């Protein structure tokens, strides 16, 4: 089971930069109110909690077909429709494409250079394409899908449609319409589950099965952390403590930047997944906590100076790994060099753990707050715990801020302006706004 250690957030450890227990105690009634809303499913989007009990036979069936038919598996999606899949891939099957079939490619942007290079190295005759969009209208994903549809038709003809899997709304949207008209294989994202909370839906579970990771293990981890995080008592609930501490650090200490630093290369995409979850859920109404992805020990050499002696606006969230499953011993060489010989006989896991502990203590000595999520090992079970834990904590924190952690009005405006630029019917006024702005921004240039 993952564990949260928040000692370095407390006044008793780091001094005046920390929180006194009394402030947390005074907050307990508000926590109970937020807990009640989660239990009662105050927002329908809290349906992500119920993903832990979903059936997976259809996911497993389609995954097996992909593995049988294809040498390449191409995911088309953006944001929550891609970040979770990338996090699963890099954490649980690192260097996958150098070792295993089907190879996995994730196209999560509309950079033409990237897609051109992908199409240059992927044999579309042996490729399955998973297009992921809950609404079915996401412009970036739709554009990529249209291109792949056309290219696959050129090489496979009528059989092209058999190589597409649509992961989308169960009833509505353009993608669901195409599924019905063209006979595509499909998986449903349950009603109420929004993109950034969908990693443990078919969005992430299909990829998991395709690369040989048992989706049931991910869900079992999520189930077990759900039990631990269902307690209304703040001091016993790690998800509620995580949200409460970061909320209070904002309100009481004006610390609004949350750096997630994972001590495992394979978890870097996971920290990026967290960034979307945290930023898009909580950044609204003039409020928000800014997430920052990081990896140890690499970023000790690029960012730590700022964290220790820079502005007093950050909190470090360490992800510590107990067991790396493998290890490499540092050999007994260069014994005549004192600056190197001390490393001999130790292992790389010893060194990276020492780096994490030393960084944590250096922050404490500087009066800078941090907390640590300890992960027994990086496997499907504990990744399921991490995903679900942070989704719960994010939804809970939204309740503390009295905001909806499931909408994204700022993102919607950007989408609408894009529709206007691209000439989508019904967005003519947005097109006019863009044209007016173009005139204004042309005035000051050098």
C-alpha positions in Angstrom: 0.0 0.0 0.0 1.3 3.5 -0.8 1.9 5.7 2.2 1.8 9.5 2.7 4.3 11.0 5.1 3.5 14.7 5.8 5.9 15.3 8.7 7.8 18.0 6.7 4.7 20.0 6.3 4.3 20.5 10.0 5.5 23.4 12.2 7.0 21.0 14.6 9.5 19.9 12.0 10.2 22.9 9.7 9.3 25.8 12.0 7.2 28.8 11.1 6.9 27.7 7.4 5.0 24.7 8.5 1.4 24.2 9.7 0.5 23.8 13.4 -1.8 20.9 14.2 -4.4 23.3 15.6 -5.1 24.7 12.1 -5.7 21.2 10.8 -7.9 20.4 13.7 -10.0 23.5 13.2 -10.5 22.3 9.6 -12.1 19.0 10.4 -15.7 20.1 10.1 -15.1 21.4 6.6 -13.5 18.1 5.7 -16.5 16.2 6.9 -18.7 18.3 4.8 -16.6 17.6 1.7 -16.6 13.9 2.5 -20.4 13.8 2.7 -20.6 15.4 -0.8 -18.2 12.8 -2.2 -20.2 10.0 -0.6 -23.5 11.4 -2.0 -21.9 12.0 -5.5 -22.5 15.7 -5.3 -21.2 15.9 -8.9 -22.1 13.2 -11.4 -18.5 13.3 -12.5 -17.5 11.6 -9.3 -18.5 8.5 -11.3 -14.7 8.0 -11.8 -14.8 6.4 -8.3 -17.0 3.6 -9.6 -14.5 2.6 -12.3 -12.9 0.4 -9.7 -15.8 -2.1 -10.1 -16.0 -2.1 -13.9 -16.1 -5.3 -16.0 -13.1 -5.8 -18.3 -13.8 -8.8 -20.6 -14.5 -6.6 -23.7 -11.3 -4.6 -23.1 -9.3 -7.9 -22.8 -11.0 -9.3 -26.0 -10.2 -6.3 -28.1 -6.7 -6.1 -26.7 -6.1 -9.7 -27.7 -7.3 -9.0 -31.2 -4.9 -6.1 -31.5 -2.0 -8.3 -30.3 -3.0 -11.0 -32.8 -3.5 -8.8 -35.8 -1.0 -5.9 -35.4 2.6 -5.1 -35.0 1.9 -1.5 -34.2 -0.7 0.1 -31.9 -1.3 3.8 -32.5 -3.2 5.9 -30.0 -4.8 9.2 -31.1 -5.8 11.5 -28.2 -4.9 14.6 -26.3 -4.8 15.6 -22.7 -6.6 13.1 -20.5 -7.0 10.8 -23.5 -3.3 10.3 -23.8 -1.4 11.4 -20.7 -2.6 8.5 -18.6 -1.8 5.9 -21.3 1.7 7.3 -21.7 2.2 7.2 -17.9 1.2 3.5 -17.8 3.4 2.7 -20.8 6.6 4.4 -19.4 6.1 3.2 -15.8 5.2 -0.5 -16.5 6.9 -1.2 -19.9 9.9 1.1 -20.3 11.7 1.0 -23.6 8.7 -1.0 -24.8 9.2 -0.5 -28.6 12.8 -1.8 -28.4 11.7 -5.1 -26.8 8.1 -6.0 -27.5 5.3 -6.2 -30.1 3.0 -4.5 -30.8 5.0 -1.3 -30.7 3.1 1.6 -29.2 2.9 5.1 -30.6 1.0 7.9 -29.0 0.1 11.0 -31.1 -1.2 13.6 -28.7 -0.7 16.8 -30.6 -1.2 18.2 -34.1 2.5 18.9 -34.9 2.7 17.8 -38.5 6.4 16.9 -38.2 5.6 14.3 -35.5 2.8 12.6 -37.5 4.9 12.6 -40.7 7.7 10.8 -38.9 5.3 8.3 -37.3 3.8 7.5 -40.7 7.2 7.1 -42.2 8.2 4.3 -39.7 4.8 2.6 -39.1 3.6 0.0 -41.5 -0.1 0.8 -41.6 -0.9 -2.6 -43.0 0.0 -4.1 -39.6 -1.3 -1.3 -37.4 -4.4 -0.9 -35.1 -5.5 2.6 -34.3 -7.2 3.6 -31.0 -8.9 7.0 -31.3 -9.9 8.4 -28.0 -12.3 11.3 -27.5 -15.2 11.3 -25.0 -17.1 14.1 -26.9 -16.0 12.8 -30.3 -15.5 16.5 -31.3 -12.0 17.2 -30.0 -10.4 19.1 -32.9 -6.9 17.8 -32.5 -8.0 14.1 -32.2 -10.5 14.5 -35.0 -7.9 15.9 -37.4 -5.5 13.0 -36.6 -8.3 10.5 -37.0 -9.4 11.9 -40.4 -5.8 11.7 -41.6 -5.3 8.1 -40.4 -8.7 7.1 -41.7 -7.7 8.3 -45.2 -4.3 6.7 -45.0 -5.5 3.4 -43.8 -8.2 3.3 -46.5 -5.4 3.7 -49.1 -3.5 0.6 -47.9 -6.3 -1.6 -46.5 -9.4 -0.6 -48.5 -12.6 -1.8 -47.0 -10.8 -3.6 -44.3 -9.4 -0.4 -42.8 -12.4 0.1 -40.5 -11.6 -3.3 -38.8 -8.3 -1.8 -37.5 -9.9 1.1 -35.7 -11.0 1.1 -32.1 -13.0 4.1 -30.9 -13.0 4.9 -27.2 -15.8 7.4 -26.7 -19.2 8.3 -25.2 -21.5 5.3 -25.1 -24.4 7.1 -26.8 -23.6 10.4 -28.5 -21.0 12.4 -30.4 -19.5 12.2 -33.9 -17.2 9.4 -33.0 -20.1 7.3 -31.8 -21.9 8.1 -35.0 -18.9 6.9 -37.0 -18.8 3.7 -34.9 -22.4 3.0 -35.8 -22.2 3.9 -39.5 -18.8 2.2 -40.2 -18.9 -0.7 -37.9 -15.8 0.2 -35.8 -14.9 -1.7 -32.7 -15.6 0.5 -29.7 -15.2 0.9 -26.0 -17.4 3.2 -23.9 -16.1 5.9 -21.5 -18.8 5.8 -18.8 -21.2 8.7 -18.4 -19.9 11.3 -16.0 -16.2 10.3 -16.4 -14.3 13.2 -17.8 -11.0 13.0 -19.6 -8.5 13.8 -16.9 -10.2 11.3 -14.5 -10.4 8.5 -17.2 -7.1 6.7 -17.0 -8.7 3.7 -15.2 -11.5 3.5 -17.8 -11.0 1.8 -21.2 -8.9 4.9 -22.0 -5.9 3.5 -20.1 -6.9 -0.1 -19.6 -6.9 -1.1 -23.3 -3.3 0.1 -23.7 -2.5 -1.7 -20.5 -3.8 -5.0 -21.8 -2.1 -4.5 -25.2 1.3 -4.2 -23.6 0.7 -7.2 -21.4 -0.2 -5.5 -18.1 -3.3 -7.0 -16.4 -5.9 -4.3 -16.1 -7.4 -6.1 -13.1 -4.2 -5.4 -11.1 -4.6 -1.7 -11.8 -8.2 -1.8 -10.6 -7.3 -3.9 -7.6 -4.9 -1.3 -6.5 -7.5 1.4 -7.0 -10.0 -0.6 -5.0 -7.7 -1.0 -2.0 -6.7 2.7 -1.9 -10.4 3.6 -2.2 -11.1 1.6 1.0 -8.3 3.5 2.8 -9.5 6.8 1.5 -13.2 6.3 2.4 -12.7 7.2 6.0 -14.3 10.5 7.1 -11.7 11.0 9.7 -9.1 13.4 8.3 -6.1 12.0 10.2 -6.8 8.5 8.8 -7.4 9.5 5.2 -4.3 10.1 3.1 -6.2 11.6 0.1 -8.0 14.1 2.4 -4.7 15.0 4.2 -3.0 15.5 0.8 -5.6 18.0 -0.3 -6.1 19.7 3.0 -2.4 20.3 3.6 -1.9 21.8 0.1 -5.0 23.9 0.5 -3.9 25.2 3.9 -0.4 25.9 2.6 -2.0 28.1 0.0 -4.4 29.9 2.4 -2.1 30.2 5.3 1.4 30.4 3.8 0.7 31.5 0.2 2.5 28.5 -1.3 0.8 27.8 -4.6 3.4 25.8 -6.6 3.3 22.1 -6.1 6.4 20.3 -7.5 5.9 16.6 -7.9 9.4 14.9 -7.9 9.4 11.2 -8.7 12.5 9.2 -8.0 12.1 7.0 -11.0 12.6 7.8 -14.6 9.5 5.8 -15.6 7.3 8.0 -13.4 8.2 11.3 -15.2 5.1 10.9 -17.5 3.0 10.2 -14.4 4.0 13.5 -12.9 2.9 15.1 -16.2 -0.4 13.3 -16.0 -0.8 14.8 -12.4 -0.1 18.2 -13.8 -3.1 18.2 -16.0 -5.3 16.7 -13.3 -4.3 19.3 -10.7 -4.1 22.4 -13.0 -7.2 21.9 -15.0 -9.3 20.8 -12.0 -8.3 23.6 -9.6 -7.2 26.5 -11.7 -10.3 28.7 -11.9 -12.2 31.5 -10.2 -8.9 33.4 -9.7 -7.6 30.5 -7.6 -5.4 27.5 -8.2 -2.3 25.5 -7.4 0.3 25.3 -10.0 1.8 21.8 -10.5 5.3 21.2 -11.8 6.6 17.8 -13.1 10.1 16.8 -12.0 12.3 13.7 -11.6 14.9 12.9 -9.1 17.8 12.9 -8.9 18.1 14.7 -12.3 16.3 17.9 -11.3 18.4 18.2 -8.1 21.0 19.5 -10.6 18.7 21.9 -12.4 16.0 23.1 -10.0 17.0 22.4 -6.4 18.9 25.7 -6.0 15.6 27.6 -6.7 13.6 25.4 -4.4 15.9 25.9 -1.4 16.9 29.6 -1.8 14.3 31.0 -4.2 10.8 32.4 -3.5 8.9 30.9 -0.6 6.0 29.7 -2.8 6.7 26.0 -3.4 6.0 22.6 -1.9 7.9 19.5 -2.9 5.9 16.2 -3.3 8.4 13.4 -3.4 7.6 10.0 -4.8 9.9 7.5 -3.1 10.4 4.0 -4.4 11.1 1.3 -1.8 12.0 -1.5 -4.2 13.2 -0.9 -7.7 12.9 -4.7 -8.5 16.4 -4.6 -10.0 19.8 -3.2 -8.8 23.3 -2.6 -10.0 26.3 -2.6 -7.8 29.0 0.1 -8.3 32.3 -1.8 -8.9 35.4 -1.6 -6.8 37.4 0.5 -9.3 39.5 3.7 -9.0 40.3 2.9 -5.4 43.2 5.4 -5.4 40.8 8.3 -6.0 39.1 9.4 -2.7 36.5 11.4 -4.7 35.2 8.1 -6.3 36.2 5.2 -4.1 33.5 5.9 -1.5 30.9 4.8 -4.0 32.4 1.3 -4.5 30.4 -1.5 -3.0 27.2 0.5 -2.9 24.3 0.1 -5.4 22.4 2.5 -7.7 19.3 2.1 -5.6 21.2 3.0 -2.5 22.5 6.1 -4.2 19.1 7.3 -5.6 17.5 6.8 -2.2 20.3 8.7 -0.5 19.8 11.5 -3.0 16.1 11.7 -2.1 16.7 11.6 1.6 19.4 14.2 1.4 17.2 16.5 -0.7 14.4 16.2 1.7 16.6 17.1 4.7 18.2 20.0 2.8 14.7 21.4 2.3 13.8 20.9 6.0 17.0 22.7 7.1 16.0 25.6 4.8 12.5 25.6 6.3 10.9 24.5 3.0 7.9 22.2 3.2 7.6 18.8 1.5 5.7 15.6 1.8 6.5 12.1 0.5 4.4 9.4 -1.2 6.2 6.1 -0.6 5.5 3.4 -3.2 6.5 -0.2 -2.4 7.4 -0.9 -6.0 6.4 0.2 -9.5 3.9 -2.3 -10.7 0.3 -2.3 -12.0 -1.2 -2.7 -8.5 0.6 0.3 -7.0 0.2 2.4 -10.2 -3.6 1.8 -9.8 -3.3 3.1 -6.3 -1.4 6.2 -7.3 -3.8 7.2 -10.1 -6.9 6.7 -7.9 -5.4 8.3 -4.9 -4.6 11.5 -6.7 -7.9 11.7 -8.5 -9.7 11.4 -5.1 -7.4 14.0 -3.6 -8.0 16.4 -6.5 -11.8 16.1 -6.4 -11.7 16.6 -2.6 -9.5 19.7 -2.9 -12.0 21.2 -5.4 -14.6 20.9 -2.7 -12.4 22.7 -0.2 -12.1 25.6 -2.7 -15.8 25.4 -3.3 -15.3 25.0 -7.1 -16.2 22.4 -9.6 -13.1 20.3 -10.2 -14.6 18.7 -13.3 -15.2 21.6 -15.7 -12.6 23.7 -17.6 -14.2 26.9 -18.8 -10.9 28.5 -19.8 -10.1 25.5 -22.0 -13.5 25.7 -23.6 -13.0 29.3 -24.7 -9.7 28.4 -26.4 -11.5 25.5 -28.2 -14.3 27.8 -29.3 -11.8 30.4 -30.7 -10.1 27.6 -32.6 -13.4 26.5 -34.1 -13.9 30.1 -35.2 -10.4 30.3 -36.8 -11.0 26.9 -38.6 -14.4 28.0 -39.9 -16.7 25.7 -37.9 -20.3 26.5 -38.4 -21.9 28.4 -35.5 -18.6 30.0 -34.4 -18.6 33.0 -36.7 -18.6 35.5 -33.8 -15.5 33.8 -32.5 -13.9 34.2 -35.9 -14.6 37.9 -35.7 -13.0 38.2 -32.3 -9.9 36.6 -33.7 -9.8 38.9 -36.7 -10.2 42.0 -34.4 -7.4 40.8 -32.2 -5.1 40.2 -35.1 -5.4 43.8 -36.0 -4.6 44.9 -32.5 -1.6 42.7 -32.1 -0.1 43.9 -35.4 0.5 47.4 -34.0 3.5 46.7 -31.8 6.3 44.7 -33.5 10.0 45.1 -33.9 
